Each structure stands twice: as C-alpha cells, then as structure tokens.
C-alpha cells in the first residue's frame, strides 16, 4: 500500500492521476532543493510530472535539470507516496503519485530553466523542515536522518 500524506481525498472531487518523480540530491553534508515562487511559494524536492510516454527516470533527469540547472546520475528508487491536491497551474484536482529517488548531483549546466524556480544548497540535516509537503519531509527524514 502506498502511504498518503496531506488531506484525504474529497468525495465531491474527481481526481486525475498525476505520476511524478522527485529526487533527494546529496553532496557531502548538503542537499540540493528547489524553491518555487508560485503557486505555493515553497521549498521542494526537485522533480515533477512524468509526461505521457516518458519513463520515470527520464522525467527525473529532465525535471531536476529544469528546476535546478543540475544534471544527475545513479538514481535509486526509495519509495512512493500519494497526495490529493488542487493544481492551480493546470486548473485540476490531482492524485499525485510521487516516486522518490536518491541521486547524485553531477554538474551545474546553468540556472534553472523553469520559471519561478531557484536552486539552493542547504544542510541535509536541516532540509526536512524547509520542505513544503509532508511526504517530501518524511522521505528526507527517513533517508537523511
């Protein structure tokens, strides 16, 4: 069974399944996270939706690069969780199926290409409380202490 984080699904809403891939990116004692200015104004694990026909790891590489400007290597699947949320940028209610990976940041190619995102190196031991959703926090606490 895949755990749920956040509010329970609403009975009056039809949710669209939105699979996504997200990364815990460690370099020594630091973690690379992304800050998204809108719509939620929060720190997040880099990652996002898996496009139709795209594999989860290809989506992970693409999303991390778009949101941080970094390439990654050696992604290892850690687990998954679900969230039921409204996504204003798509004007839809989504059941987000979030698969979390541990990966190695390799090389910074430039700034993030996705509007409203900035990349931040933070202490891995202090990262969890910064993250905007409880599923991300759970996986960071579980795998990074």
Secondary structure in CASP SS format (residue, H / E / C, confidence):
PFRMAT SS
TARGET T0000
AUTHOR 0000-0000-0000
METHOD secondary structure of the structure
MODEL  1
X C 1.00
X C 1.00
X E 1.00
X E 1.00
X C 1.00
X C 1.00
X C 1.00
X C 1.00
X C 1.00
X C 1.00
X C 1.00
X C 1.00
X C 1.00
X C 1.00
X C 1.00
X E 1.00
X E 1.00
X E 1.00
X E 1.00
X E 1.00
X E 1.00
X E 1.00
X E 1.00
X E 1.00
X E 1.00
X E 1.00
X E 1.00
X C 1.00
X C 1.00
X E 1.00
X E 1.00
X E 1.00
X E 1.00
X E 1.00
X E 1.00
X E 1.00
X C 1.00
X C 1.00
X C 1.00
X C 1.00
X C 1.00
X E 1.00
X E 1.00
X E 1.00
X C 1.00
X E 1.00
X E 1.00
X E 1.00
X E 1.00
X C 1.00
X C 1.00
X C 1.00
X C 1.00
X C 1.00
X C 1.00
X H 1.00
X H 1.00
X H 1.00
X H 1.00
X H 1.00
X H 1.00
X H 1.00
X H 1.00
X H 1.00
X H 1.00
X H 1.00
X H 1.00
X H 1.00
X C 1.00
X E 1.00
X E 1.00
X E 1.00
X E 1.00
X E 1.00
X E 1.00
X E 1.00
X E 1.00
X E 1.00
X E 1.00
X E 1.00
X E 1.00
X E 1.00
X E 1.00
X E 1.00
X E 1.00
X E 1.00
X E 1.00
X C 1.00
X C 1.00
X C 1.00
X C 1.00
X E 1.00
X E 1.00
X E 1.00
X E 1.00
X E 1.00
X E 1.00
X E 1.00
X E 1.00
X E 1.00
X E 1.00
X E 1.00
X E 1.00
X E 1.00
X E 1.00
X E 1.00
X E 1.00
X E 1.00
X C 1.00
X C 1.00
X C 1.00
X C 1.00
X C 1.00
X C 1.00
X C 1.00
X C 1.00
X E 1.00
X E 1.00
X E 1.00
X E 1.00
X E 1.00
X E 1.00
X E 1.00
X H 1.00
X H 1.00
X H 1.00
X H 1.00
X H 1.00
X H 1.00
X H 1.00
X E 1.00
X C 1.00
X C 1.00
X H 1.00
X H 1.00
X H 1.00
X H 1.00
X H 1.00
X H 1.00
X H 1.00
X H 1.00
X H 1.00
X H 1.00
X H 1.00
X C 1.00
END
